[in-house]
Structure formats: C-alpha cells, structure tokens
Amino acid sequence: MRLKPEKRKGQHFAIDETLLQSIVKASYISTEDVVLEIGGGLGTLSEQILAEKPRRFIVVEKDPRLAEFRVASFPAHPMCK
C-alpha cells in the first residue's frame, strides 16, 4: 500500500533515521514510561519508541487509511492490541 501525506490535513511523514533517533534520544524514554504518540503516520517514529521498551505505548491516529495500515504493520507486537 502506497500512502502519501495529505497536506490539507497537515500530515508530514518523518522518515529521516537521524531525525527519528534524535527525537527518541531527547525524550529519555525508560521502561517505566507510558508514551503517547499523536498522529503515528507510517510508524517510523513508533518503531524507534518501541525499541526503547516503554511500559506502555499508545498511538492515536485519526486518518482511517493510516490507522488500517498501522494495524496491519504492527500485528505481532505485544503492545498492539
């Protein structure tokens, strides 16, 4: 499935690995944290966050096509229920 950001919705998909790692590093995520990601998009930041093994991870995605993509992309992860 090829998904493009909808500019009218203000969507921008962060895909630069260095940027994503910088965001996560600056967040100081620990295994005791509950992390909330608003507008999870394609899941590139989510993957970086999950690598830090937070206690709980919640993603809110308003766009139905992205929500469907996310459910299909992360089905086996224990935090994806």
mmCIF file of the N, C-alpha and C atoms, coordinates in Angstrom:
data_MODEL
# 
_entry.id   MODEL 
# 
loop_
_atom_site.group_PDB 
_atom_site.id 
_atom_site.type_symbol 
_atom_site.label_atom_id 
_atom_site.label_alt_id 
_atom_site.label_comp_id 
_atom_site.label_asym_id 
_atom_site.label_entity_id 
_atom_site.label_seq_id 
_atom_site.pdbx_PDB_ins_code 
_atom_site.Cartn_x 
_atom_site.Cartn_y 
_atom_site.Cartn_z 
_atom_site.occupancy 
_atom_site.B_iso_or_equiv 
_atom_site.pdbx_formal_charge 
_atom_site.auth_seq_id 
_atom_site.auth_comp_id 
_atom_site.auth_asym_id 
_atom_site.auth_atom_id 
_atom_site.pdbx_PDB_model_num 
ATOM 1   N N  . MET A 1 1  ? 0.847  -1.176 0.000  1.00 0.00 ? 1  MET A N  1 
ATOM 2   C CA . MET A 1 1  ? 0.000  0.000  0.000  1.00 0.00 ? 1  MET A CA 1 
ATOM 3   C C  . MET A 1 1  ? 0.892  1.238  0.000  1.00 0.00 ? 1  MET A C  1 
ATOM 4   N N  . ARG A 1 2  ? 0.685  2.110  -0.941 1.00 0.00 ? 2  ARG A N  1 
ATOM 5   C CA . ARG A 1 2  ? 1.458  3.348  -1.029 1.00 0.00 ? 2  ARG A CA 1 
ATOM 6   C C  . ARG A 1 2  ? 0.617  4.476  -0.444 1.00 0.00 ? 2  ARG A C  1 
ATOM 7   N N  . LEU A 1 3  ? 1.114  5.050  0.625  1.00 0.00 ? 3  LEU A N  1 
ATOM 8   C CA . LEU A 1 3  ? 0.399  6.131  1.294  1.00 0.00 ? 3  LEU A CA 1 
ATOM 9   C C  . LEU A 1 3  ? 1.172  7.427  1.145  1.00 0.00 ? 3  LEU A C  1 
ATOM 10  N N  . LYS A 1 4  ? 0.457  8.474  0.815  1.00 0.00 ? 4  LYS A N  1 
ATOM 11  C CA . LYS A 1 4  ? 1.057  9.805  0.711  1.00 0.00 ? 4  LYS A CA 1 
ATOM 12  C C  . LYS A 1 4  ? 0.433  10.692 1.783  1.00 0.00 ? 4  LYS A C  1 
ATOM 13  N N  . PRO A 1 5  ? 1.233  11.602 2.352  1.00 0.00 ? 5  PRO A N  1 
ATOM 14  C CA . PRO A 1 5  ? 0.661  12.519 3.332  1.00 0.00 ? 5  PRO A CA 1 
ATOM 15  C C  . PRO A 1 5  ? -0.327 13.475 2.668  1.00 0.00 ? 5  PRO A C  1 
ATOM 16  N N  . GLU A 1 6  ? -1.413 13.747 3.362  1.00 0.00 ? 6  GLU A N  1 
ATOM 17  C CA . GLU A 1 6  ? -2.400 14.701 2.869  1.00 0.00 ? 6  GLU A CA 1 
ATOM 18  C C  . GLU A 1 6  ? -2.076 16.055 3.477  1.00 0.00 ? 6  GLU A C  1 
ATOM 19  N N  . LYS A 1 7  ? -1.565 16.949 2.655  1.00 0.00 ? 7  LYS A N  1 
ATOM 20  C CA . LYS A 1 7  ? -1.128 18.263 3.132  1.00 0.00 ? 7  LYS A CA 1 
ATOM 21  C C  . LYS A 1 7  ? -2.284 19.056 3.739  1.00 0.00 ? 7  LYS A C  1 
ATOM 22  N N  . ARG A 1 8  ? -3.496 18.865 3.231  1.00 0.00 ? 8  ARG A N  1 
ATOM 23  C CA . ARG A 1 8  ? -4.642 19.609 3.779  1.00 0.00 ? 8  ARG A CA 1 
ATOM 24  C C  . ARG A 1 8  ? -4.950 19.199 5.221  1.00 0.00 ? 8  ARG A C  1 
ATOM 25  N N  . LYS A 1 9  ? -4.478 18.009 5.597  1.00 0.00 ? 9  LYS A N  1 
ATOM 26  C CA . LYS A 1 9  ? -4.634 17.550 6.978  1.00 0.00 ? 9  LYS A CA 1 
ATOM 27  C C  . LYS A 1 9  ? -3.400 17.874 7.812  1.00 0.00 ? 9  LYS A C  1 
ATOM 28  N N  . GLY A 1 10 ? -2.410 18.507 7.176  1.00 0.00 ? 10 GLY A N  1 
ATOM 29  C CA . GLY A 1 10 ? -1.191 18.861 7.889  1.00 0.00 ? 10 GLY A CA 1 
ATOM 30  C C  . GLY A 1 10 ? -0.270 17.673 8.130  1.00 0.00 ? 10 GLY A C  1 
ATOM 31  N N  . GLN A 1 11 ? -0.420 16.628 7.334  1.00 0.00 ? 11 GLN A N  1 
ATOM 32  C CA . GLN A 1 11 ? 0.386  15.430 7.530  1.00 0.00 ? 11 GLN A CA 1 
ATOM 33  C C  . GLN A 1 11 ? 1.771  15.581 6.916  1.00 0.00 ? 11 GLN A C  1 
ATOM 34  N N  . HIS A 1 12 ? 2.757  15.111 7.669  1.00 0.00 ? 12 HIS A N  1 
ATOM 35  C CA . HIS A 1 12 ? 4.143  15.040 7.209  1.00 0.00 ? 12 HIS A CA 1 
ATOM 36  C C  . HIS A 1 12 ? 4.701  13.746 7.761  1.00 0.00 ? 12 HIS A C  1 
ATOM 37  N N  . PHE A 1 13 ? 5.241  12.901 6.914  1.00 0.00 ? 13 PHE A N  1 
ATOM 38  C CA . PHE A 1 13 ? 5.778  11.619 7.369  1.00 0.00 ? 13 PHE A CA 1 
ATOM 39  C C  . PHE A 1 13 ? 7.272  11.750 7.623  1.00 0.00 ? 13 PHE A C  1 
ATOM 40  N N  . ALA A 1 14 ? 7.662  11.651 8.882  1.00 0.00 ? 14 ALA A N  1 
ATOM 41  C CA . ALA A 1 14 ? 9.077  11.699 9.247  1.00 0.00 ? 14 ALA A CA 1 
ATOM 42  C C  . ALA A 1 14 ? 9.710  10.358 8.893  1.00 0.00 ? 14 ALA A C  1 
ATOM 43  N N  . ILE A 1 15 ? 10.714 10.393 8.031  1.00 0.00 ? 15 ILE A N  1 
ATOM 44  C CA . ILE A 1 15 ? 11.364 9.155  7.612  1.00 0.00 ? 15 ILE A CA 1 
ATOM 45  C C  . ILE A 1 15 ? 12.878 9.207  7.787  1.00 0.00 ? 15 ILE A C  1 
ATOM 46  N N  . ASP A 1 16 ? 13.418 10.379 8.106  1.00 0.00 ? 16 ASP A N  1 
ATOM 47  C CA . ASP A 1 16 ? 14.866 10.506 8.267  1.00 0.00 ? 16 ASP A CA 1 
ATOM 48  C C  . ASP A 1 16 ? 15.302 9.818  9.562  1.00 0.00 ? 16 ASP A C  1 
ATOM 49  N N  . GLU A 1 17 ? 16.103 8.768  9.418  1.00 0.00 ? 17 GLU A N  1 
ATOM 50  C CA . GLU A 1 17 ? 16.519 7.937  10.555 1.00 0.00 ? 17 GLU A CA 1 
ATOM 51  C C  . GLU A 1 17 ? 17.237 8.756  11.635 1.00 0.00 ? 17 GLU A C  1 
ATOM 52  N N  . THR A 1 18 ? 18.082 9.684  11.217 1.00 0.00 ? 18 THR A N  1 
ATOM 53  C CA . THR A 1 18 ? 18.819 10.514 12.176 1.00 0.00 ? 18 THR A CA 1 
ATOM 54  C C  . THR A 1 18 ? 17.868 11.396 12.976 1.00 0.00 ? 18 THR A C  1 
ATOM 55  N N  . LEU A 1 19 ? 16.896 11.979 12.313 1.00 0.00 ? 19 LEU A N  1 
ATOM 56  C CA . LEU A 1 19 ? 15.899 12.811 12.983 1.00 0.00 ? 19 LEU A CA 1 
ATOM 57  C C  . LEU A 1 19 ? 15.090 11.991 13.979 1.00 0.00 ? 19 LEU A C  1 
ATOM 58  N N  . LEU A 1 20 ? 14.645 10.812 13.558 1.00 0.00 ? 20 LEU A N  1 
ATOM 59  C CA . LEU A 1 20 ? 13.838 9.957  14.435 1.00 0.00 ? 20 LEU A CA 1 
ATOM 60  C C  . LEU A 1 20 ? 14.626 9.538  15.673 1.00 0.00 ? 20 LEU A C  1 
ATOM 61  N N  . GLN A 1 21 ? 15.884 9.164  15.482 1.00 0.00 ? 21 GLN A N  1 
ATOM 62  C CA . GLN A 1 21 ? 16.718 8.778  16.618 1.00 0.00 ? 21 GLN A CA 1 
ATOM 63  C C  . GLN A 1 21 ? 16.959 9.956  17.553 1.00 0.00 ? 21 GLN A C  1 
ATOM 64  N N  . SER A 1 22 ? 17.104 11.145 17.001 1.00 0.00 ? 22 SER A N  1 
ATOM 65  C CA . SER A 1 22 ? 17.299 12.349 17.822 1.00 0.00 ? 22 SER A CA 1 
ATOM 66  C C  . SER A 1 22 ? 16.065 12.642 18.670 1.00 0.00 ? 22 SER A C  1 
ATOM 67  N N  . ILE A 1 23 ? 14.906 12.488 18.081 1.00 0.00 ? 23 ILE A N  1 
ATOM 68  C CA . ILE A 1 23 ? 13.654 12.731 18.817 1.00 0.00 ? 23 ILE A CA 1 
ATOM 69  C C  . ILE A 1 23 ? 13.550 11.767 19.998 1.00 0.00 ? 23 ILE A C  1 
ATOM 70  N N  . VAL A 1 24 ? 13.798 10.491 19.748 1.00 0.00 ? 24 VAL A N  1 
ATOM 71  C CA . VAL A 1 24 ? 13.685 9.484  20.800 1.00 0.00 ? 24 VAL A CA 1 
ATOM 72  C C  . VAL A 1 24 ? 14.755 9.705  21.874 1.00 0.00 ? 24 VAL A C  1 
ATOM 73  N N  . LYS A 1 25 ? 15.958 10.005 21.461 1.00 0.00 ? 25 LYS A N  1 
ATOM 74  C CA . LYS A 1 25 ? 17.039 10.244 22.423 1.00 0.00 ? 25 LYS A CA 1 
ATOM 75  C C  . LYS A 1 25 ? 16.705 11.431 23.324 1.00 0.00 ? 25 LYS A C  1 
ATOM 76  N N  . ALA A 1 26 ? 16.165 12.495 22.749 1.00 0.00 ? 26 ALA A N  1 
ATOM 77  C CA . ALA A 1 26 ? 15.809 13.693 23.520 1.00 0.00 ? 26 ALA A CA 1 
ATOM 78  C C  . ALA A 1 26 ? 14.619 13.447 24.450 1.00 0.00 ? 26 ALA A C  1 
ATOM 79  N N  . SER A 1 27 ? 13.880 12.375 24.204 1.00 0.00 ? 27 SER A N  1 
ATOM 80  C CA . SER A 1 27 ? 12.695 12.066 25.019 1.00 0.00 ? 27 SER A CA 1 
ATOM 81  C C  . SER A 1 27 ? 13.015 11.282 26.287 1.00 0.00 ? 27 SER A C  1 
ATOM 82  N N  . TYR A 1 28 ? 14.212 10.721 26.363 1.00 0.00 ? 28 TYR A N  1 
ATOM 83  C CA . TYR A 1 28 ? 14.642 9.962  27.544 1.00 0.00 ? 28 TYR A CA 1 
ATOM 84  C C  . TYR A 1 28 ? 13.595 8.925  27.963 1.00 0.00 ? 28 TYR A C  1 
ATOM 85  N N  . ILE A 1 29 ? 13.183 8.094  27.046 1.00 0.00 ? 29 ILE A N  1 
ATOM 86  C CA . ILE A 1 29 ? 12.162 7.083  27.324 1.00 0.00 ? 29 ILE A CA 1 
ATOM 87  C C  . ILE A 1 29 ? 12.770 5.952  28.140 1.00 0.00 ? 29 ILE A C  1 
ATOM 88  N N  . SER A 1 30 ? 12.078 5.596  29.227 1.00 0.00 ? 30 SER A N  1 
ATOM 89  C CA . SER A 1 30 ? 12.536 4.484  30.062 1.00 0.00 ? 30 SER A CA 1 
ATOM 90  C C  . SER A 1 30 ? 11.493 3.370  30.053 1.00 0.00 ? 30 SER A C  1 
ATOM 91  N N  . THR A 1 31 ? 11.854 2.261  30.647 1.00 0.00 ? 31 THR A N  1 
ATOM 92  C CA . THR A 1 31 ? 10.935 1.120  30.711 1.00 0.00 ? 31 THR A CA 1 
ATOM 93  C C  . THR A 1 31 ? 9.784  1.366  31.685 1.00 0.00 ? 31 THR A C  1 
ATOM 94  N N  . GLU A 1 32 ? 9.807  2.462  32.398 1.00 0.00 ? 32 GLU A N  1 
ATOM 95  C CA . GLU A 1 32 ? 8.724  2.824  33.322 1.00 0.00 ? 32 GLU A CA 1 
ATOM 96  C C  . GLU A 1 32 ? 7.737  3.814  32.697 1.00 0.00 ? 32 GLU A C  1 
ATOM 97  N N  . ASP A 1 33 ? 8.046  4.316  31.523 1.00 0.00 ? 33 ASP A N  1 
ATOM 98  C CA . ASP A 1 33 ? 7.244  5.373  30.906 1.00 0.00 ? 33 ASP A CA 1 
ATOM 99  C C  . ASP A 1 33 ? 6.042  4.847  30.137 1.00 0.00 ? 33 ASP A C  1 
ATOM 100 N N  . VAL A 1 34 ? 5.004  5.673  30.118 1.00 0.00 ? 34 VAL A N  1 
ATOM 101 C CA . VAL A 1 34 ? 3.866  5.490  29.227 1.00 0.00 ? 34 VAL A CA 1 
ATOM 102 C C  . VAL A 1 34 ? 4.031  6.565  28.162 1.00 0.00 ? 34 VAL A C  1 
ATOM 103 N N  . VAL A 1 35 ? 4.094  6.159  26.902 1.00 0.00 ? 35 VAL A N  1 
ATOM 104 C CA . VAL A 1 35 ? 4.340  7.087  25.796 1.00 0.00 ? 35 VAL A CA 1 
ATOM 105 C C  . VAL A 1 35 ? 3.089  7.187  24.940 1.00 0.00 ? 35 VAL A C  1 
ATOM 106 N N  . LEU A 1 36 ? 2.699  8.421  24.625 1.00 0.00 ? 36 LEU A N  1 
ATOM 107 C CA . LEU A 1 36 ? 1.551  8.692  23.769 1.00 0.00 ? 36 LEU A CA 1 
ATOM 108 C C  . LEU A 1 36 ? 2.059  9.371  22.503 1.00 0.00 ? 36 LEU A C  1 
ATOM 109 N N  . GLU A 1 37 ? 1.781  8.752  21.359 1.00 0.00 ? 37 GLU A N  1 
ATOM 110 C CA . GLU A 1 37 ? 2.141  9.354  20.076 1.00 0.00 ? 37 GLU A CA 1 
ATOM 111 C C  . GLU A 1 37 ? 0.851  9.777  19.378 1.00 0.00 ? 37 GLU A C  1 
ATOM 112 N N  . ILE A 1 38 ? 0.768  11.051 19.038 1.00 0.00 ? 38 ILE A N  1 
ATOM 113 C CA . ILE A 1 38 ? -0.399 11.580 18.342 1.00 0.00 ? 38 ILE A CA 1 
ATOM 114 C C  . ILE A 1 38 ? -0.064 11.634 16.852 1.00 0.00 ? 38 ILE A C  1 
ATOM 115 N N  . GLY A 1 39 ? -0.892 11.013 16.038 1.00 0.00 ? 39 GLY A N  1 
ATOM 116 C CA . GLY A 1 39 ? -0.651 11.007 14.601 1.00 0.00 ? 39 GLY A CA 1 
ATOM 117 C C  . GLY A 1 39 ? 0.528  10.133 14.248 1.00 0.00 ? 39 GLY A C  1 
ATOM 118 N N  . GLY A 1 40 ? 0.397  8.849  14.475 1.00 0.00 ? 40 GLY A N  1 
ATOM 119 C CA . GLY A 1 40 ? 1.502  7.914  14.282 1.00 0.00 ? 40 GLY A CA 1 
ATOM 120 C C  . GLY A 1 40 ? 1.934  7.688  12.844 1.00 0.00 ? 40 GLY A C  1 
ATOM 121 N N  . GLY A 1 41 ? 1.146  8.132  11.890 1.00 0.00 ? 41 GLY A N  1 
ATOM 122 C CA . GLY A 1 41 ? 1.539  8.033  10.484 1.00 0.00 ? 41 GLY A CA 1 
ATOM 123 C C  . GLY A 1 41 ? 1.923  6.630  10.054 1.00 0.00 ? 41 GLY A C  1 
ATOM 124 N N  . LEU A 1 42 ? 3.106  6.517  9.457  1.00 0.00 ? 42 LEU A N  1 
ATOM 125 C CA . LEU A 1 42 ? 3.572  5.238  8.916  1.00 0.00 ? 42 LEU A CA 1 
ATOM 126 C C  . LEU A 1 42 ? 4.236  4.357  9.959  1.00 0.00 ? 42 LEU A C  1 
ATOM 127 N N  . GLY A 1 43 ? 4.474  4.888  11.139 1.00 0.00 ? 43 GLY A N  1 
ATOM 128 C CA . GLY A 1 43 ? 5.048  4.074  12.207 1.00 0.00 ? 43 GLY A CA 1 
ATOM 129 C C  . GLY A 1 43 ? 6.554  4.164  12.341 1.00 0.00 ? 43 GLY A C  1 
ATOM 130 N N  . THR A 1 44 ? 7.183  5.056  11.599 1.00 0.00 ? 44 THR A N  1 
ATOM 131 C CA . THR A 1 44 ? 8.641  5.153  11.667 1.00 0.00 ? 44 THR A CA 1 
ATOM 132 C C  . THR A 1 44 ? 9.119  5.613  13.040 1.00 0.00 ? 44 THR A C  1 
ATOM 133 N N  . LEU A 1 45 ? 8.437  6.583  13.627 1.00 0.00 ? 45 LEU A N  1 
ATOM 134 C CA . LEU A 1 45 ? 8.798  7.020  14.977 1.00 0.00 ? 45 LEU A CA 1 
ATOM 135 C C  . LEU A 1 45 ? 8.388  5.956  15.994 1.00 0.00 ? 45 LEU A C  1 
ATOM 136 N N  . SER A 1 46 ? 7.260  5.330  15.774 1.00 0.00 ? 46 SER A N  1 
ATOM 137 C CA . SER A 1 46 ? 6.789  4.274  16.680 1.00 0.00 ? 46 SER A CA 1 
ATOM 138 C C  . SER A 1 46 ? 7.816  3.159  16.818 1.00 0.00 ? 46 SER A C  1 
ATOM 139 N N  . GLU A 1 47 ? 8.418  2.769  15.720 1.00 0.00 ? 47 GLU A N  1 
ATOM 140 C CA . GLU A 1 47 ? 9.436  1.714  15.760 1.00 0.00 ? 47 GLU A CA 1 
ATOM 141 C C  . GLU A 1 47 ? 10.599 2.105  16.663 1.00 0.00 ? 47 GLU A C  1 
ATOM 142 N N  . GLN A 1 48 ? 11.014 3.360  16.562 1.00 0.00 ? 48 GLN A N  1 
ATOM 143 C CA . GLN A 1 48 ? 12.114 3.858  17.394 1.00 0.00 ? 48 GLN A CA 1 
ATOM 144 C C  . GLN A 1 48 ? 11.701 3.894  18.872 1.00 0.00 ? 48 GLN A C  1 
ATOM 145 N N  . ILE A 1 49 ? 10.471 4.306  19.128 1.00 0.00 ? 49 ILE A N  1 
ATOM 146 C CA . ILE A 1 49 ? 9.962  4.364  20.502 1.00 0.00 ? 49 ILE A CA 1 
ATOM 147 C C  . ILE A 1 49 ? 9.874  2.963  21.091 1.00 0.00 ? 49 ILE A C  1 
ATOM 148 N N  . LEU A 1 50 ? 9.326  2.022  20.333 1.00 0.00 ? 50 LEU A N  1 
ATOM 149 C CA . LEU A 1 50 ? 9.178  0.654  20.817 1.00 0.00 ? 50 LEU A CA 1 
ATOM 150 C C  . LEU A 1 50 ? 10.531 -0.002 21.120 1.00 0.00 ? 50 LEU A C  1 
ATOM 151 N N  . ALA A 1 51 ? 11.562 0.410  20.411 1.00 0.00 ? 51 ALA A N  1 
ATOM 152 C CA . ALA A 1 51 ? 12.905 -0.128 20.666 1.00 0.00 ? 51 ALA A CA 1 
ATOM 153 C C  . ALA A 1 51 ? 13.399 0.240  22.068 1.00 0.00 ? 51 ALA A C  1 
ATOM 154 N N  . GLU A 1 52 ? 12.846 1.306  22.639 1.00 0.00 ? 52 GLU A N  1 
ATOM 155 C CA . GLU A 1 52 ? 13.211 1.740  23.999 1.00 0.00 ? 52 GLU A CA 1 
ATOM 156 C C  . GLU A 1 52 ? 12.441 0.965  25.066 1.00 0.00 ? 52 GLU A C  1 
ATOM 157 N N  . LYS A 1 53 ? 11.480 0.156  24.663 1.00 0.00 ? 53 LYS A N  1 
ATOM 158 C CA . LYS A 1 53 ? 10.679 -0.703 25.534 1.00 0.00 ? 53 LYS A CA 1 
ATOM 159 C C  . LYS A 1 53 ? 9.957  0.062  26.665 1.00 0.00 ? 53 LYS A C  1 
ATOM 160 N N  . PRO A 1 54 ? 9.133  1.043  26.290 1.00 0.00 ? 54 PRO A N  1 
ATOM 161 C CA . PRO A 1 54 ? 8.367  1.727  27.335 1.00 0.00 ? 54 PRO A CA 1 
ATOM 162 C C  . PRO A 1 54 ? 7.379  0.757  27.986 1.00 0.00 ? 54 PRO A C  1 
ATOM 163 N N  . ARG A 1 55 ? 6.943  1.094  29.204 1.00 0.00 ? 55 ARG A N  1 
ATOM 164 C CA . ARG A 1 55 ? 5.976  0.241  29.911 1.00 0.00 ? 55 ARG A CA 1 
ATOM 165 C C  . ARG A 1 55 ? 4.699  0.101  29.090 1.00 0.00 ? 55 ARG A C  1 
ATOM 166 N N  . ARG A 1 56 ? 4.271  1.205  28.502 1.00 0.00 ? 56 ARG A N  1 
ATOM 167 C CA . ARG A 1 56 ? 3.062  1.192  27.671 1.00 0.00 ? 56 ARG A CA 1 
ATOM 168 C C  . ARG A 1 56 ? 3.237  2.207  26.553 1.00 0.00 ? 56 ARG A C  1 
ATOM 169 N N  . PHE A 1 57 ? 2.699  1.894  25.393 1.00 0.00 ? 57 PHE A N  1 
ATOM 170 C CA . PHE A 1 57 ? 2.802  2.777  24.227 1.00 0.00 ? 57 PHE A CA 1 
ATOM 171 C C  . PHE A 1 57 ? 1.436  2.890  23.587 1.00 0.00 ? 57 PHE A C  1 
ATOM 172 N N  . ILE A 1 58 ? 0.965  4.121  23.411 1.00 0.00 ? 58 ILE A N  1 
ATOM 173 C CA . ILE A 1 58 ? -0.359 4.385  22.849 1.00 0.00 ? 58 ILE A CA 1 
ATOM 174 C C  . ILE A 1 58 ? -0.187 5.276  21.626 1.00 0.00 ? 58 ILE A C  1 
ATOM 175 N N  . VAL A 1 59 ? -0.838 4.898  20.533 1.00 0.00 ? 59 VAL A N  1 
ATOM 176 C CA . VAL A 1 59 ? -0.820 5.715  19.321 1.00 0.00 ? 59 VAL A CA 1 
ATOM 177 C C  . VAL A 1 59 ? -2.255 6.106  19.000 1.00 0.00 ? 59 VAL A C  1 
ATOM 178 N N  . VAL A 1 60 ? -2.450 7.393  18.726 1.00 0.00 ? 60 VAL A N  1 
ATOM 179 C CA . VAL A 1 60 ? -3.752 7.886  18.290 1.00 0.00 ? 60 VAL A CA 1 
ATOM 180 C C  . VAL A 1 60 ? -3.595 8.313  16.835 1.00 0.00 ? 60 VAL A C  1 
ATOM 181 N N  . GLU A 1 61 ? -4.368 7.691  15.957 1.00 0.00 ? 61 GLU A N  1 
ATOM 182 C CA . GLU A 1 61 ? -4.316 8.032  14.534 1.00 0.00 ? 61 GLU A CA 1 
ATOM 183 C C  . GLU A 1 61 ? -5.724 8.310  14.048 1.00 0.00 ? 61 GLU A C  1 
ATOM 184 N N  . LYS A 1 62 ? -5.981 9.513  13.600 1.00 0.00 ? 62 LYS A N  1 
ATOM 185 C CA . LYS A 1 62 ? -7.303 9.953  13.160 1.00 0.00 ? 62 LYS A CA 1 
ATOM 186 C C  . LYS A 1 62 ? -7.629 9.516  11.729 1.00 0.00 ? 62 LYS A C  1 
ATOM 187 N N  . ASP A 1 63 ? -6.615 9.436  10.884 1.00 0.00 ? 63 ASP A N  1 
ATOM 188 C CA . ASP A 1 63 ? -6.808 9.104  9.474  1.00 0.00 ? 63 ASP A CA 1 
ATOM 189 C C  . ASP A 1 63 ? -7.089 7.602  9.338  1.00 0.00 ? 63 ASP A C  1 
ATOM 190 N N  . PRO A 1 64 ? -8.280 7.211  8.866  1.00 0.00 ? 64 PRO A N  1 
ATOM 191 C CA . PRO A 1 64 ? -8.639 5.792  8.780  1.00 0.00 ? 64 PRO A CA 1 
ATOM 192 C C  . PRO A 1 64 ? -7.686 4.960  7.923  1.00 0.00 ? 64 PRO A C  1 
ATOM 193 N N  . ARG A 1 65 ? -7.183 5.514  6.845  1.00 0.00 ? 65 ARG A N  1 
ATOM 194 C CA . ARG A 1 65 ? -6.284 4.723  5.995  1.00 0.00 ? 65 ARG A CA 1 
ATOM 195 C C  . ARG A 1 65 ? -4.957 4.463  6.695  1.00 0.00 ? 65 ARG A C  1 
ATOM 196 N N  . LEU A 1 66 ? -4.474 5.416  7.494  1.00 0.00 ? 66 LEU A N  1 
ATOM 197 C CA . LEU A 1 66 ? -3.239 5.209  8.244  1.00 0.00 ? 66 LEU A CA 1 
ATOM 198 C C  . LEU A 1 66 ? -3.472 4.281  9.433  1.00 0.00 ? 66 LEU A C  1 
ATOM 199 N N  . ALA A 1 67 ? -4.628 4.399  10.065 1.00 0.00 ? 67 ALA A N  1 
ATOM 200 C CA . ALA A 1 67 ? -4.949 3.507  11.182 1.00 0.00 ? 67 ALA A CA 1 
ATOM 201 C C  . ALA A 1 67 ? -4.988 2.055  10.696 1.00 0.00 ? 67 ALA A C  1 
ATOM 202 N N  . GLU A 1 68 ? -5.591 1.835  9.551  1.00 0.00 ? 68 GLU A N  1 
ATOM 203 C CA . GLU A 1 68 ? -5.657 0.481  8.978  1.00 0.00 ? 68 GLU A CA 1 
ATOM 204 C C  . GLU A 1 68 ? -4.252 -0.022 8.642  1.00 0.00 ? 68 GLU A C  1 
ATOM 205 N N  . PHE A 1 69 ? -3.429 0.850  8.075  1.00 0.00 ? 69 PHE A N  1 
ATOM 206 C CA . PHE A 1 69 ? -2.053 0.495  7.746  1.00 0.00 ? 69 PHE A CA 1 
ATOM 207 C C  . PHE A 1 69 ? -1.285 0.116  9.005  1.00 0.00 ? 69 PHE A C  1 
ATOM 208 N N  . ARG A 1 70 ? -1.492 0.884  10.089 1.00 0.00 ? 70 ARG A N  1 
ATOM 209 C CA . ARG A 1 70 ? -0.779 0.631  11.338 1.00 0.00 ? 70 ARG A CA 1 
ATOM 210 C C  . ARG A 1 70 ? -1.167 -0.714 11.944 1.00 0.00 ? 70 ARG A C  1 
ATOM 211 N N  . VAL A 1 71 ? -2.433 -1.024 11.948 1.00 0.00 ? 71 VAL A N  1 
ATOM 212 C CA . VAL A 1 71 ? -2.896 -2.302 12.499 1.00 0.00 ? 71 VAL A CA 1 
ATOM 213 C C  . VAL A 1 71 ? -2.274 -3.453 11.709 1.00 0.00 ? 71 VAL A C  1 
ATOM 214 N N  . ALA A 1 72 ? -2.209 -3.310 10.403 1.00 0.00 ? 72 ALA A N  1 
ATOM 215 C CA . ALA A 1 72 ? -1.627 -4.356 9.562  1.00 0.00 ? 72 ALA A CA 1 
ATOM 216 C C  . ALA A 1 72 ? -0.107 -4.443 9.742  1.00 0.00 ? 72 ALA A C  1 
ATOM 217 N N  . SER A 1 73 ? 0.544  -3.331 10.046 1.00 0.00 ? 73 SER A N  1 
ATOM 218 C CA . SER A 1 73 ? 2.008  -3.289 10.133 1.00 0.00 ? 73 SER A CA 1 
ATOM 219 C C  . SER A 1 73 ? 2.563  -3.774 11.463 1.00 0.00 ? 73 SER A C  1 
ATOM 220 N N  . PHE A 1 74 ? 1.782  -3.671 12.537 1.00 0.00 ? 74 PHE A N  1 
ATOM 221 C CA . PHE A 1 74 ? 2.280  -3.994 13.867 1.00 0.00 ? 74 PHE A CA 1 
ATOM 222 C C  . PHE A 1 74 ? 1.437  -5.080 14.557 1.00 0.00 ? 74 PHE A C  1 
ATOM 223 N N  . PRO A 1 75 ? 0.952  -6.097 13.855 1.00 0.00 ? 75 PRO A N  1 
ATOM 224 C CA . PRO A 1 75 ? 0.029  -7.042 14.494 1.00 0.00 ? 75 PRO A CA 1 
ATOM 225 C C  . PRO A 1 75 ? 0.649  -7.939 15.566 1.00 0.00 ? 75 PRO A C  1 
ATOM 226 N N  . ALA A 1 76 ? 1.911  -8.258 15.422 1.00 0.00 ? 76 ALA A N  1 
ATOM 227 C CA . ALA A 1 76 ? 2.520  -9.226 16.347 1.00 0.00 ? 76 ALA A CA 1 
ATOM 228 C C  . ALA A 1 76 ? 3.137  -8.579 17.571 1.00 0.00 ? 76 ALA A C  1 
ATOM 229 N N  . HIS A 1 77 ? 3.205  -7.263 17.602 1.00 0.00 ? 77 HIS A N  1 
ATOM 230 C CA . HIS A 1 77 ? 3.843  -6.616 18.743 1.00 0.00 ? 77 HIS A CA 1 
ATOM 231 C C  . HIS A 1 77 ? 2.926  -6.715 19.957 1.00 0.00 ? 77 HIS A C  1 
ATOM 232 N N  . PRO A 1 78 ? 3.494  -7.091 21.133 1.00 0.00 ? 78 PRO A N  1 
ATOM 233 C CA . PRO A 1 78 ? 2.675  -7.279 22.321 1.00 0.00 ? 78 PRO A CA 1 
ATOM 234 C C  . PRO A 1 78 ? 1.946  -6.019 22.779 1.00 0.00 ? 78 PRO A C  1 
ATOM 235 N N  . MET A 1 79 ? 2.417  -4.837 22.392 1.00 0.00 ? 79 MET A N  1 
ATOM 236 C CA . MET A 1 79 ? 1.734  -3.608 22.795 1.00 0.00 ? 79 MET A CA 1 
ATOM 237 C C  . MET A 1 79 ? 0.609  -3.243 21.845 1.00 0.00 ? 79 MET A C  1 
ATOM 238 N N  . CYS A 1 80 ? 0.437  -3.978 20.772 1.00 0.00 ? 80 CYS A N  1 
ATOM 239 C CA . CYS A 1 80 ? -0.573 -3.660 19.770 1.00 0.00 ? 80 CYS A CA 1 
ATOM 240 C C  . CYS A 1 80 ? -1.793 -4.551 19.972 1.00 0.00 ? 80 CYS A C  1 
ATOM 241 N N  . LYS A 1 81 ? -2.730 -4.042 20.698 1.00 0.00 ? 81 LYS A N  1 
ATOM 242 C CA . LYS A 1 81 ? -3.943 -4.799 20.982 1.00 0.00 ? 81 LYS A CA 1 
ATOM 243 C C  . LYS A 1 81 ? -5.144 -3.933 20.751 1.00 0.00 ? 81 LYS A C  1 
# 
